[in-house]
Amino acid sequence: MNLEEADKNGDQNELYQSFSVRAQGTNIDPVTLLATDYLNHFNEIVMLLELIPDMPDCLEDALAWQPKSYQQHFAESQFSDKLLAIEAFDHVPHRFRQPFDAVIRQMDSLVPRALHRIGALLSTEDDERLRQVCTECSRRLQKMIDVASAIIHGSAHPLDQTEIDHFLAD
């Protein structure tokens, strides 16, 4: 490591430490620098998926749901420490950021596929299959939310992509 790299790593460590101290006493984890409030964005679509079998008109609301980046979510939220959450995100340690981003990508890709399946089922009027698919999609998202939450709370062993895939397998 050359002097320039050492200076950069030292600066990054100082920034991380600064954000960690600022996160103390907030809803931002001082170790991971992540906040569970972001998961509310995904809890919203889970709730909509659960409502669709009994209230098919909720599909329209579910189709309006769009992925949001972590920073976009906080920029639009009422979260009391939203500015800190936005700033700290660029300093989340790699060991947490990588698995966190992987889980979020999976959730972001699952939702449109699930809604496509559900939309197709609504036209068949197969209520039992509709309920089954909505429940399955909701449960998968809930599992992913649980994984993301564990990472946010500094799981001692963040899952790698293979472990995430295994955890979510049928």
C-alpha positions in Angstrom: 0.0 0.0 0.0 1.5 3.4 -1.0 1.2 6.6 1.0 -1.7 7.9 -1.0 -3.7 4.7 -0.5 -2.9 4.8 3.2 -4.1 8.4 3.5 -7.3 7.5 1.6 -8.0 4.5 3.9 -7.2 6.6 7.0 -9.7 9.3 5.7 -12.3 6.7 5.1 -11.8 5.2 8.5 -12.1 8.6 10.1 -15.3 9.3 8.1 -16.7 6.0 9.2 -15.9 6.7 12.8 -17.5 10.1 12.6 -20.7 8.7 11.1 -20.7 5.9 13.7 -20.5 8.4 16.5 -23.3 10.6 14.9 -25.5 7.5 14.6 -25.4 6.7 18.3 -28.8 7.2 19.8 -30.6 7.3 16.4 -32.4 4.7 14.5 -29.3 4.2 12.3 -27.1 1.3 13.4 -23.8 2.7 14.5 -21.9 -0.4 13.2 -23.5 -0.8 9.8 -24.6 2.8 9.3 -27.9 1.5 7.9 -31.5 2.1 9.1 -34.4 -0.3 9.1 -36.7 2.5 8.1 -35.8 1.8 4.5 -37.5 -1.6 4.7 -40.8 0.2 5.2 -40.7 0.8 1.4 -40.8 -3.0 1.0 -43.3 -3.6 3.8 -45.7 -1.4 1.8 -45.7 -3.8 -1.2 -45.9 -6.8 1.0 -49.1 -5.4 2.5 -50.6 -4.7 -0.9 -49.8 -8.3 -2.1 -51.6 -9.6 0.9 -54.7 -7.5 0.1 -55.0 -8.4 -3.5 -56.9 -11.7 -3.1 -59.6 -10.0 -1.2 -59.5 -6.6 -2.9 -58.3 -7.1 -6.5 -58.4 -3.3 -7.0 -55.3 -3.2 -4.9 -53.3 -4.5 -7.9 -53.5 -1.0 -9.3 -51.8 0.4 -6.2 -49.3 -2.4 -6.2 -48.4 -1.7 -9.9 -47.8 1.9 -8.9 -45.1 0.8 -6.4 -41.6 1.5 -7.8 -38.2 0.5 -6.4 -36.5 3.3 -4.6 -32.8 3.6 -3.8 -31.9 3.8 -0.1 -31.0 7.5 -0.5 -34.1 8.3 -2.6 -36.3 6.7 0.1 -34.8 8.8 2.8 -34.9 12.0 0.7 -38.7 11.5 0.4 -39.3 10.3 4.0 -40.2 11.9 7.3 -37.5 10.0 9.0 -36.0 12.3 11.7 -32.4 11.4 10.8 -32.9 11.2 7.1 -30.0 13.5 6.2 -27.6 11.5 8.3 -28.9 8.2 6.8 -28.3 9.6 3.3 -24.8 10.9 4.0 -23.8 7.8 5.9 -24.8 5.4 3.2 -21.7 6.0 1.2 -19.6 5.0 4.2 -21.4 1.7 5.0 -18.6 -1.0 5.4 -18.3 -3.2 2.4 -19.0 -6.3 4.4 -22.5 -5.0 5.0 -23.1 -3.0 1.9 -22.5 -5.8 -0.6 -25.0 -8.3 0.9 -27.4 -5.5 1.6 -27.3 -4.3 -2.0 -27.7 -7.9 -3.3 -30.9 -8.5 -1.2 -32.4 -5.1 -2.3 -31.7 -6.0 -6.0 -33.5 -9.3 -5.5 -36.5 -7.6 -3.9 -36.6 -5.0 -6.6 -36.6 -7.7 -9.3 -39.1 -10.0 -7.6 -41.8 -7.4 -7.3 -42.5 -6.8 -11.0 -42.3 -10.5 -11.8 -44.8 -11.2 -9.0 -47.2 -8.5 -10.1 -47.1 -9.8 -13.7 -48.0 -13.3 -12.4 -50.7 -11.9 -10.2 -52.2 -9.7 -13.0 -52.4 -12.7 -15.3 -54.1 -14.8 -12.6 -56.7 -12.1 -11.9 -58.0 -12.5 -15.5 -58.4 -16.3 -15.0 -60.7 -15.8 -11.9 -58.8 -18.7 -10.2 -59.2 -17.2 -6.7 -57.5 -20.1 -5.0 -54.4 -19.9 -7.2 -54.4 -16.1 -6.9 -54.3 -16.4 -3.1 -51.6 -19.0 -3.3 -49.3 -16.9 -5.5 -49.9 -13.7 -3.5 -49.1 -15.5 -0.3 -46.0 -17.1 -1.9 -44.7 -13.7 -3.2 -45.4 -12.0 0.1 -43.6 -14.6 2.1 -40.6 -14.5 -0.2 -40.4 -10.7 0.2 -40.8 -11.0 3.9 -37.9 -13.5 4.0 -35.8 -11.0 2.1 -36.8 -8.2 4.4 -35.7 -10.4 7.3 -32.3 -10.9 5.7 -31.9 -7.2 5.0 -32.9 -6.4 8.6 -30.3 -8.9 9.9 -27.6 -7.1 7.8 -28.8 -3.7 8.9 -28.5 -4.8 12.5 -24.9 -6.0 11.9 -25.4 -9.7 11.6 -22.0 -11.1 12.6 -22.1 -13.1 9.4 -23.8 -11.2 6.5 -24.9 -13.6 3.9 -23.2 -13.9 0.6 -25.2 -14.3 -2.6 -25.1 -18.1 -2.6 -26.5 -18.1 1.0 -29.2 -15.6 0.1 -30.3 -17.7 -2.9 -30.3 -20.9 -0.7 -32.3 -19.1 2.0 -34.9 -18.0 -0.5 -35.2 -21.2 -2.4 -38.6 -23.0 -2.4 
